[in-house]
Amino acid sequence: MTRTFVVGLDGASWRLLDPWLEAGDLPNLAALRDDHTWAETESCLPPVTFPNWKCYSAGKDPGGLGVFWFEHIDLAEERIDVAKGGDFKTAELWDYLAEDGQTPGVVNMPTMYPPRDIGGPVVAGGPDAVQGEYRSIDSGYAAPEGLEAELEELFDYRVHPDPLLSSNEERGAEVDAILDVMERRFEVALHLLEEKELDFVHVTLFYLNVLQHFFWNDEPTKRAWEMVDEQLGELAAMDDLNLVLMSDHGCGPTTTEFYINEWLEQNGYQAHERTVEDFFRPLGLTRENVLGVAKKAGVVDLLAKTVPESIQQLVPQSAGAKRARKLEAIDLSGTQAVASGQGPIYLMPGTPESVRDQLVEDLRAVEDSEGKMFDGVYRGEEVYSGEYVDEGPEVVVDMRDGVHVNDGIGGGEVTTAPDRWAAENTRNGIFLASGPDFASEGEIDQISITDMAPTILAAHGVDIPTDMVGEVLPIHSEERSVGERDPIDIGARGEGTSEEVADRLQQLGYME
């Protein structure tokens, strides 16, 4: 059976890549697309890291995962918690490969921290594998025992780059550090494929999308893609290897920030209270400004270690109150709806259905000079399926390309120019399949991100779990006669640490 190597390119979109492909700047990727099967993909809503990496690997939408964004909002308990890798209640494609007797490996995929037993090596990565706000984790990120020491000895492996990129003005050492860790991801994945005799390996380049967020199509991003293209050329030249390229979502230039909770307040769906943001923001005192000064003075580590977390959290973010501090800024007794960033909106328990109907109608009518703010506004059950739909948002917006739905509270404005990101996530990513088990079909119709797991399982001759909502794509070189099987119950998962995850997300702009 042919081995498979999946390259997860966080935030990759043909929209970004097409000009470079046409100019001849990415010759290996161009050759792969010319000679094999490729498509534009559609991510699940919202099109973000949490939950879409799991939508890919589990073949399910968020209603079957139990995670709908980077945070859980529980208005009945009046709390907001940051989502962790262990919160995803699902088996993944590598679990089914392992149960079939094949050996999988996963490198640097978000949502995999802390690492769990998948029948092969796991190296956790992404924003959820953290030790603290400004420091890279140095243990507990890989399994089985002994793998961390092996990676550090052979590759001087780092889970996160250092120094960490936190601004689109940082184009020197911060960008170089990202390129270095991305190149090592490839080295580690290839090492594991060969030395551990794996049948399947997945590697994610999470920081690729961090570059795209801060620089869009500027020189730092292009440098990263040129490095990726070199690596793809080496992989494409390997015999008897399926090569699959995919992304969790796409990206595009940001034109507008839409502050969803400010809109809810101004339209009578939310009541606000005064917070520390109301006093500090007019003075220009924000966490972003403080971090910039600290980095220039070389005292980031000192401040992170000596200033209590409770004091750090009092310094407001430029976008206003975020995550759990949103509830400090909201008077829940006078509130009907609370939003996360990039799409999900939760209603207070007992809110009449007529209120949800009116909210959907009102959001569909929101416009600016470019037209409708949202490509769609949906009730949760219209876009999600599975046993956890009732835990999800009651309303979900589909952001128009270029719009970043920001959940910060305290700025007072509903729409502004872009805050931190030059590029925002979009719903359309990339997929490409090459190698002995895949036919050369050229461009095919748009596919769902949930189609990837069943298609890969079929290539490996593994029956498809009945709880996967994706379909097996008709792109195999030979007809695959796979059947169905019962899902695997993976049991309880590790917990991780919410605040450290949130801090890392904030540093990268994901939660501002």
C-alpha positions, 0 to 999 in steps of 0.5 A: 500500500502506498504511503501518504504525506499530508501537508497542512498549509494553514490559511492557504488560498488559491486567491493568494497563490494564483499570481505567484503561480502565474509568474513562475515563482512557485514552480513545484506547486504549479507542476503539481497543480498542472499534473494532478487533481486539485480544488477549492475547498469550503470550510465549516463556519466559522472559517478558523483554526478551532474548529476547522483542523478537526473538521478536516481530520474528523470529517465532521462539522462543529456540531459533531465536535463540541467546539465551535470557536476558540472559546466556549460561551455558557450564558446559563453559567455566566462564564466563558472558557477558552477551548482546548485540544482535549475538548474535541469529542471525536476520533480522527482519521489517524485513529481509524488508520491505526485500528486497521493496523497502519501506523500514522504520525502527526506533526504540529497540528493545532488541536493536538495538545496535549498529545494522545495515543494515536498508534504512532508519533505525535508532535503537538503544535499550533496556538494550543501548545504553550507554556505561557504568553511569551514562552515556547513550551519545552516539554510535554508536547510529543509522544511517545516517551523519548520522542522529544529528546530525539527531536531536540538532539537531531533538529534542535526542535522548537514548538514556537518561533523565538522571537514571536511575531506580534506586529506587521512592523517586525520583518527581521528576526521574527520572520526568520524564526518562523521560516526556520521552524517551518523548515524543521517541521518538514525535516521532522515529518520526513524523518518520522516517515522514514525512520518510524516506517509510517504509513501516513504522516500529517504536518501542519505549517501553522505559522504560515497563516500568521505571516499571511495575517500580518503581511498578506501577500507582502515579501515575508509571506512570499519568502515562506511560500518559496520555502514551502515550494522547495520542500514540495519539490522534494516530496513530489520526487519521492517514489510511491508516495501520495502527496496531499496538500490542504488548508483549514481555510483561506485568507484575503486582505482585510478591509473592515473590522466589524465589532459585533458586540458593539453592534448588538449593544447599539441595536438593543440586544446587549447592555454594557457596563463601564470597565477599565477599558473606558479609562485606559483606552483614551490614554493610549495604554493598551497591551499591544503598546506595552508589549511593543515597548517591552520588546524594544527594551528587551524585558518581555521575559522579565515582565512575563515572570514578575508581573502577576497575570491578574495585573497583566489582564487589567491592561486593556487590548486595543480591540476592547474587552475579550474572552472572559473579560467580555462578561465584565463589560456586559450587563447580562440582566439587560442582554439577549445575545453575546458574540464570539469573534468571526461568527458565533452568537449565543442567546441568553437562556429563555430568549424567545424564538421571535428574538432570534428571528429578528436578530437574524433579519437585522444582521442580514440587513447590515451594510456598508459602502461595499454592500452586505456585511455578511454573505449569510446569517444562519440559525445554528441548526442550519449549518451544524449537525451532530450530537453537540448542536445544542451546545453551539451558537444559536446564530452564525454569521458568514463574514464577507471576504475582507470583513473581520468580525471582532468581538471586542467590547469598549471601543464604541465604534461598530465599523473601523479600518483594520486593526492588526491583521492585513489579511483575514480568514476566508471560507475557501481554502485549497486541496490537491491530491497526487501520487499512485492512489489518486487520478489526475483529474485537473481542477474539480468542483469545490469540495467540503473540508469534511470530504478529506478524511473519508477520501484519505481513508478510502485511499488506504482501504479503510472503511468510513465511520458512519458519523463522518458527514464528508463524502469520498471524492471520486478521485482515486486511480482505482475504484475503492470498495470501502464500506462503513463502520461504527465510530471509535470512542476515544474516551476522556481527553487531556485538559490543557490550560485555558489561560495560557492558550488564550494568551498565545492566541492574543499574541498572534492576533487570534483573540486580540 
